[in-house]
């Protein structure tokens, strides 16, 4: 495994340890060069409450690896979280830096009703 991926996994492990102490639902994201994914995970870690990604039928039509696509995923995950009865979450960025697509997804989720 290369050092860049090791560093990201180390950062993710540290943040997930802190989130597990909080015992709240976790908004976990993952990004690849072509897509971005978001999952709402229960505090116990064994159940996915809601999910959204650029692979969804309504979001797949345009470009999927840019900031606009990430913002639309953030809006969609916030709507699905509200439908599941969740309003307060902890943001798990999975060790990714908070800029670009990660930041766009987080801000869109906040604007559409999620609190973190």
C-alpha positions as CSV (number, residue, x, y, z in Angstrom):
1,X,0.0,0.0,0.0
2,X,1.4,3.4,-0.9
3,X,2.1,6.1,1.8
4,X,-0.7,8.4,0.5
5,X,-3.3,5.7,1.1
6,X,-1.7,4.7,4.4
7,X,-1.9,8.3,5.6
8,X,-5.6,8.6,4.6
9,X,-6.4,5.4,6.4
10,X,-4.6,6.6,9.5
11,X,-6.5,9.9,9.5
12,X,-9.8,8.0,9.0
13,X,-9.1,5.7,11.9
14,X,-8.5,8.6,14.3
15,X,-11.6,10.4,13.3
16,X,-13.8,7.3,13.5
17,X,-12.5,6.6,17.0
18,X,-13.7,10.0,18.1
19,X,-17.0,9.6,16.3
20,X,-17.6,6.2,18.0
21,X,-17.3,8.0,21.4
22,X,-20.1,10.4,20.4
23,X,-22.6,7.6,19.7
24,X,-24.4,9.5,17.0
25,X,-25.3,8.6,13.4
26,X,-22.4,8.9,11.0
27,X,-22.4,10.4,7.5
28,X,-19.6,8.5,5.9
29,X,-18.3,9.5,2.4
30,X,-16.0,7.9,-0.1
31,X,-14.7,9.4,-3.3
32,X,-13.1,8.0,-6.3
33,X,-11.9,9.9,-9.4
34,X,-15.2,9.2,-11.2
35,X,-17.8,9.0,-8.4
36,X,-18.7,10.1,-4.8
37,X,-20.7,8.0,-2.4
38,X,-22.4,8.9,0.9
39,X,-23.9,6.6,3.6
40,X,-25.7,7.3,6.8
41,X,-24.6,4.7,9.3
42,X,-26.2,3.9,12.6
43,X,-24.2,4.5,15.8
44,X,-23.6,0.7,16.3
45,X,-22.1,0.6,12.8
46,X,-24.1,-2.4,11.7
47,X,-26.9,-0.7,9.8
48,X,-27.0,1.7,6.8
49,X,-30.0,4.0,7.3
50,X,-29.7,5.8,3.9
51,X,-27.3,6.1,1.0
52,X,-26.8,8.2,-2.1
53,X,-24.1,8.3,-4.8
54,X,-23.5,9.6,-8.3
55,X,-24.4,6.1,-9.4
56,X,-28.1,6.8,-8.7
57,X,-30.2,6.9,-11.8
58,X,-31.2,10.6,-11.5
59,X,-27.6,11.7,-10.8
60,X,-25.8,9.6,-13.3
61,X,-26.9,11.5,-16.4
62,X,-24.3,14.3,-16.3
63,X,-20.7,14.4,-15.1
64,X,-20.2,12.4,-11.9
65,X,-16.7,13.4,-10.8
66,X,-17.1,17.1,-10.2
67,X,-18.2,19.6,-7.4
68,X,-21.7,20.0,-8.8
69,X,-22.3,16.2,-8.7
70,X,-21.0,16.1,-5.1
71,X,-23.4,18.9,-4.1
72,X,-26.3,17.0,-5.6
73,X,-25.3,13.9,-3.7
74,X,-25.2,16.0,-0.5
75,X,-28.7,17.3,-1.2
76,X,-30.0,13.8,-1.9
77,X,-28.5,12.2,1.2
78,X,-30.0,15.0,3.4
79,X,-33.4,14.4,1.9
80,X,-33.1,10.6,2.5
81,X,-31.8,11.2,6.0
82,X,-34.9,13.4,6.8
83,X,-37.1,10.6,5.5
84,X,-35.3,8.1,7.8
85,X,-35.9,10.5,10.7
86,X,-32.3,11.6,11.2
87,X,-31.4,15.3,11.6
88,X,-28.1,15.2,13.6
89,X,-25.0,13.3,12.3
90,X,-21.3,13.2,12.7
91,X,-19.4,13.9,9.4
92,X,-16.9,11.1,8.6
93,X,-14.8,12.3,5.7
94,X,-12.9,9.0,5.7
95,X,-9.5,10.7,5.9
96,X,-10.0,12.9,2.8
97,X,-9.1,16.5,3.0
98,X,-12.0,18.9,3.6
99,X,-12.0,20.7,0.3
100,X,-13.3,20.3,-3.2
101,X,-15.9,17.6,-3.6
102,X,-15.9,16.6,0.1
103,X,-16.6,20.2,1.1
104,X,-19.3,20.6,-1.5
105,X,-21.1,17.5,-0.3
106,X,-20.9,18.6,3.3
107,X,-22.2,22.1,2.6
108,X,-25.1,20.8,0.5
109,X,-26.1,18.4,3.2
110,X,-26.0,21.2,5.8
111,X,-28.1,23.5,3.6
112,X,-30.7,20.8,3.2
113,X,-31.3,20.2,6.9
114,X,-28.6,17.9,8.3
115,X,-26.8,19.2,11.4
116,X,-23.1,18.4,12.0
